[in-house]
Amino acid sequence: MNPEELFKNIISHSKEYGFIFQSSEIYDGLSSVYDYGQLGAELKKNLRDYWWKSMVQMHQNIVGIDAAIFMHPTTWKASGHVDAFNDPLIDNKDSKKRYRADVLIEDHMAKIMAKADKEVEKAKNKFGETFDEALYRSTNPRVLENINKANAIEARFKQALEDNNLEEVRQIIIDCEIVCPISGTKNWTEVRQFNLMFSTQIGSVSEEANTVYLRPETAQGIFVNYLNVQKTGRMKIPFGIAQTGKAFRNEIVARQFIFRMREFEQMEMQFFVRPGTEIEWYNYWKETRIKWHRTFGFGDNKHRFHDHLKLAHYANAACDIEFNFPFGFKELEGIHSRSDFDLKQHEQFSGKKLQYFDAELNESYVPYVVETSIGLDRLFLAVYSESLKEETLADGSTRTLMSLPFALAPVKAAILPLVNKDGLPEKADEIVNLLKYDFNVTTEAKDAIGKRYRRNDAIGTPYCITVDYDTMENNTVTLRNRDTMEQQRVAISELKGIMDQTASLSSLLKQLD
């Protein structure tokens, strides 16, 4: 299945099985806004819980908060969002479609580098174990030509961004002969900046109303509460504050399903450190976060680091953890060394001191901050797209399989009475009542047992537990593993222990130690 077909299959599967629906679908939907269905809400919650526990529960010096979506409008003036939260947009005059100019150029560079990688892969297959990839990359003319071409575009693009030269950004698109994916033409407009914040009014009488913004990120809620948390929690540097919650951006070119939406959920942690130690902690969190992503078991080649071409106004180091989605490597999580910009800005605009007294140094200072920020919806899409498979079995038949990590699956076990009579459904209910306090489990009796197995394979249920006539005699059941389809006879009393070891969040968290 090619990447385009896979992506279409992901969207179709997510609706068919109750993971994701188009928002307001009965009214023809709202563009780039989605609802999570009964299974999607469970999977999303499990991902959120895994992140939260790995950040807060696993670190004694990190605590969590839940700040409001509405904040005083001066917050966003201080943070720079009012004046500088923009995307460079360009329109194709023939297709009437709008694109982010930076994404068009970055995708073009990625295609050039892919040509170099293809040459390297061909050589690797040809020469086998004797192949020296580093030497080949530095000496082969075709590889060097593509690498140098991409590097030249990157340097020119970086300079244009630093100079905020939108004319030069457009000229790069023209010179690279980048075409519109829809019309196939190079008939581009000028590049323009567009502010991404949603504004609304607060107040009971419209004439007295004030303009406020739906937060475009959750980080500022942490910064304005930093001193409250530090004092009430008696936190000592270094320490972190974590938060999950909704954010809103008026994305004009929202696309690729739930990858880029106007309403989305972030999971962010701001780590407060002594000035001068921020790069050490930046490198620590880079390695810590990539290790976290790799606990999903998708393979080391599915994630990579990408250093930012242009640093944000607040950062002195920044990179992304990218994931290889069906549409290529894209940002999944950002890690930024934000210096002391945010706290100093809020000091200036609020007139309140936000300093920390360091008893060890016997001095006060504004802490530096290292941030980790991940989009929960993007993480959902990454896990979903990597888990969905069409599998051919030994007998030539096929099955749809969601090979989710057991601990993240929406439903951990389906208890299936072999027939819907003779006390078997009641026995299945007893097992549900035994497990439901620790795990999300279901029971169903409709259709042949094979069809029920397939239905649970398609939604990622790790275990199917079959209740049959032997169960009534000896209190044992057939436990079927989703991935291997192997079946074993186990006592009902053993079920919770088995699931604790393999399907609880602790089984994932233990990989982090």
N, C-alpha and C positions, 0 to 999 in steps of 0.2 A: 504494500500500500504506500503510494507516494505521500509526501508531507501534506499536500493540499487535500487529498482524499481523507487522510487521517484527521485533519482538522475539521473537515465537514462531518466526519463520523463522530468526533468528540461532541460537537454541538448537537447533533441528532440524538446521540446516546444520552446526553445530559438531560434532555427534555423528556425522552421516552421513559426514563426510569426515575424521574422525580428529583433530579439534582439541581437543575437550573431552568428557569422559565423567563421568557421575555416579560419585562414589567408592563402591566396594564395591557396584556395581550388581547383581551376581548375588545379593546378600543384601538386595535392595530398597533399597540405597543408604543413605548417611549424610547427613542434612539439612545443607545449606549447606557441603558439602565436595565439591570436584571434583578430578578428575585431568586432566592435560593429555596428550593423545594424541600420536602420532608427529609430526603437523604442528603441533599446538599447542605442543609443547615447543620446536620449532625457531623458531616465530614469537616465543614468549616469550623465548627466548635472544637472538634478534636485537634485540628491544626493549631487553633488559637490556644487551647489548653496546653499543648505540647510546648509551644513557644513560651507561654507564661511560666510554666513550671520550670523550664530549662533556664529561664532568666531569673525569676524571683525565688523560687523554691530551692534551686540548686546553688544560689549565691547568697551568702549571708550579708553581703554589703550592697544588695540591690533590693529595692522595694518598689511596689506598684502604686499608681494612683489612677483616678478616673476623672479627668478635667472636663468641664462643660464644653459643648460645641460652640456656643456663643461666647465671645470674649470682648472686652473693651476694645473699640476700634483703634485706639492708639497702639494696641499690641502689634497690629499689622503694619502700622507706620514705623514703629521701632524695628521690627524684624526685616523691613525692606520689601515686604510683599506688595504694599500699595504702589511703590514706585518702580519695582524691578521684577515682579513676578510675571514674566512674559515668555511667550513662545514665538520664535520667528516662523511666520507662516507664508506660504506661497501658493498661488492658485494656477491651475492649468486652464487656459482660456477655452480649450476645446471640450474637455470633459466636464468643466465646471467643478472639478474636485479640488479640495484644499488639502495641503500637506504641510507637515513640519519640514522646513528646509534643512535643518540639521540632520533629521532622520534620513532624508533622501541622500545626503552626502555620505553619511555613515554607512548606509546600506550599500552604496556604490563602492566604498572602500572595502567593505566586507567581501563583495563579489570578486574584487581584484585579488585580495588575499586568498580567497578560496581557490583561485586558479593556481597560485603558488603551492598551496597545500595539496592540490590534486597532482601536480608534478612530483612533489615529494612522495606522495602515497604510491604513485606508479613506480618510482625508483625503489621504494622500500619493498614492494612486492617482487620486483625484478631481481634485486641483489640479496634479499633475505637477511640472514643474521649478520652478514659482513657489512651491512649498510651503515654508514656514518651520516646520520641526519644533519647534524650541525655543520659538518664539512660541506655536504651537498647544498644546504641552504646558503652558505657563504660563497660558493663557487659556481653553481650552475647558472648559466646566463639567463635562461627563461625564468627561473625562480627569482633571481636578483632583479630582473627587469620589472616583475610584478610587485615585488616588495618595495623597490625604490619608487615606483609609480604611486603606490598607496601611501608611502611615507611622505612624498612630496605634497600630495593632496592634503594629508593630515596636517602638515606644518602650515600650509597656506590657510587651511580652514581654522586652525587654532589661532593664528594671528588675526584673522577676520573677526573671530568671536571676541578676542581680547580687546580689539579696537572698536567693537560694536559696529562694524562696517557691514551694513546689510546689503549694500550694492555689491561688495566683494563676494558675499555669500551667494548672491544670485549669479554673479559671474562665474563662480566655481561650478555651479549647476550647469550653466551654459557651456563652459569649456570642457566639462566632463561628458557632455552630450547625454545628460540624464533625461530620460523620457518619462512621461506620465504612464503609470502602469495600466490605466484605463484606455486612454486615447492613443498612446504610443507616440505622442508628439512632444516637441520641445517648446511649445508656445506658452511661456511662463509669464506671470505678472511680476511686479516688484515684490520684494520680501518686506513684510510688515510685522511689527510686534503687536501681540494681543495679550491683554491681561487676563489671567485665568480665574480670578476670584469671583464667586457669587456674592452679590450684595442683597440685603433686604432691609426692612425698616423695623425698628423696635419702638414701642410706645403705644398708648391706647388711643391717641388722637393723631391723625395723620399730619396735621400742621406742626405738632410738637415732636414728631418722630425723628429719630436719629438713624443714620445709616450704620448698619453693622454688617459683618461678613460671616458667611459660613466658613469655618476654618479650612484652609487649604492643606494643613498638616497638623499633626497632633503634638509636635515638638514644643510649640510655644506654650502650651498648657503646662508642660513640665518646667520650662524655664521660669515662668512667673510664679510657680509654686516651689521653686528650688529651696528657698530659705525656710518656708513653712515646713517642708519635709525634713530638711537638715536639722532644724531646731527641735521639732516635736519628736523626731525619730532618733535624735542624738547621733546622727550619722557622722562618721569620720572619713575624710578624704583618704583614699579614693572610694567613691560610692556611686551607685547608679539609681536612676528612677525610670521605671518602665511604664508603658501605657499602651493599651489597644483602643481603637475606636474609629468612628467614621470621619472621613475628610471629604472635601468637595472641590472639584475643579471644573471649570467651564471648558472642557476639552472640545475644541472645534473639530479635531480630527480623531476623535475617539474611534477605535476600531479593534479588530482581532478579538471579538467576543469579550470576555471579561478581563482581558489584558490591560486595556485602557478604558476606564469608565469615568463618568461624571460624579458618581457617588461610589466611594470605595472605602476599604478598611485598612488602616495601617497598624503595624506593631513596631513600636519604637522604644529605644532605650538610650537615655543620655547618661554618660558616665563622666563624673566630675573628678578632675585630677589636678595635681600640682602643675603650675606652669613649668615647662621644660621637660616634663615626662610624657607629654601627649603623644609623641611619635612612638614611644615604647608601647603605650597602651593601644594606640591605633593598630600596630602590628599584632598585638595580642588579640584584639577583637577580630581582626581579619582571619587569623587562624582558628579562633574559637568558633566563628560563624560558619566558615567553610566546613569544619568538622561536623557541626550541627546538621547542615544540609546533607552531608554524606551519610548520615545515619538512616536516611530513607532507603539506601541500598540501590540507587540508580546507576552507580558506577562513577569513578572519578572524572571520566571524560564528559559528563553531562554538565558540570559546573566549571567556570573559569573566572579569573579576576580580569577586570578591565579598568585601567587607570583613566581618570577623567582627562579629556583634552583641555578643558577649561575649568579651572577651579571656581566654585561659587565664591561670592564676595566674602563669605564668612570663613572659608576653609583654608588650611595650609597643607592638607593632604586629603585625597578622596579617591575611592575606587568603587566599582560595582562588582557584586557577585552575579555573573550572568548564567542563565540556564538555557540549554539547547531546546527551545520550544519547537513545535512542528514548523514554525515560520522562521527558525534560525535562533542564534544566540541573542538574548535580550536581557535587560536588567531585571533582576529578581530582588536584590537587596543592595542598599547603599551603605557604605561605611565611610564616615567623614570625621576628620579632625577639625572641629569647628572653632578652634582657638577660644578666646574669651569674648568673641563678637556679640553673641546674643545677650549674655548677662550685662555686659557694658552698655549695650544699646538700651536695655530695659532700665538700667540705672539712670541713664541720661534722660530718657523720656518720662520716667515715673518720679524722678527725684529721690528715690529710695536707694539706700546702700544695699548691695547684694554680695557683700564680701564674706569670706570664710576666715575665721581665726584659726590658724594652724598652731596648736599648742607645742608641737615638736619644734617648729621653727620660730615660735614666739612672734609671729607676724600675721597680718591680715592681707588677703589678696582675693581677686576675682578668679575663681577656678577656670581652667580650660576644660573643654568638653570634647569627648569622643562619642560619636553617635552611630548606632546601628538602626537602620530603618528598612522594614520589609513590608511589601504589600501583601496582605492576606489573600486577596483575590488572585493575585499573580501566583502566589504559592499554591493555592487551590488548583489553578490551571496547570501548573507545572506537575504537580502530583497526579492530577487526573489524566493528563495527556501521556505521561510516562507509564501509567498503570493500565490503560485501556489497550487490550490486545484481542486479536482474532487468532485462535489457536487451533491447529489441526491435530486431531487425536490419532491414536494408533490404528483405529478402525476406519480412518478416512473421513469421519465426521468432523464438524467444527463446533467450537463453542466461543462465545464472547466472555472474556475474562477481565475483571478489574483486579489486578494484582496489587492492591493497596497494601502497605505495611499493616499487619494485623491490628496493631494498636490504634490505627487511624480510621479503620473501617467504620462506616456509619452504624452497621448492625454487626455485632460480634458473633452471634450464633443464631441459626434458625432451628427451632425445635419442631421436627416434622413427624407427626403420627403416620405410620405406614398406611393405615386406612382410617376413615372418619367414623369409627364405630368401636364397639366392644371395649370401651373404657380407655382406648389409646389417646384420644384427644384430651381427656381429663388428666391422664398421666403426663402428657406434654405440658399441660398447664401447671402441674406441680413442679416440673423442671424450670419453667419460666419463673415461677415464684421463688425458686431456690437461687437463681442467677441474677434476677432483675435489680437487686440492690447494688450490684457491682458492675453490671454490664448491660448495654442496650441489646436485648434479645427479642425475637418475635417467634410466633408460631403460626403455621398455616397448614391446612389439610387438603386444599383444592388441588386437583390434577395428579397425574402419576408422579411417583417419587423422583424419577429422572428429570421431568420438567421442572420440578421444584429445585433440584440441584442446579440446573442450568440458570434458572432465574436468580438464584443467590450468587452464582459465579459472576453474573453480569453486573451485580451491584457491589461485589467485593466482600461478601460475607465470609469470614475466615473458616467457620465451622458450620457444618450441617449435622445435627444430632437427630438420628432416626429412632423413633420409639416404635417397637414392634411387639409381637406376642411374647417373645422371650423376655422383654422388659418387664412384662407383668409377672413373670415367674421369678426372675433373679435380680431385678433392679440394675440391669446393664443396658447400655444403648450402643448404637453404632455411631462412632465419631468420624466424620469425613473431613479431610483437609482440602481446602479450596484449591491450593496450588498443585499438590501432587495427586489429588483425587484418591489418595490411599484411605482405606477404612480400617478402623480397629475397634474392637469391642472393649468398652471401659465401663466401670461402675459409675453410677450417677453421682456417688459421693466424691469421685475423683475429678469431676468436670471443672469445678471452680479452681482447683489447684492447677490444672492444665492451662486454663485460660489466664490465670494470674501470671503464669510464667511467660506466656506467648502473646497475649492480646491486651495487656494493660499498658498504660503509658509508662509505667516504671520499667518495662522491658526495653523501651527506647531510651529512657533517661539514663539507664545504667551504661549505655554505650558511650556516654559523654565523659564518664569518669576515667 
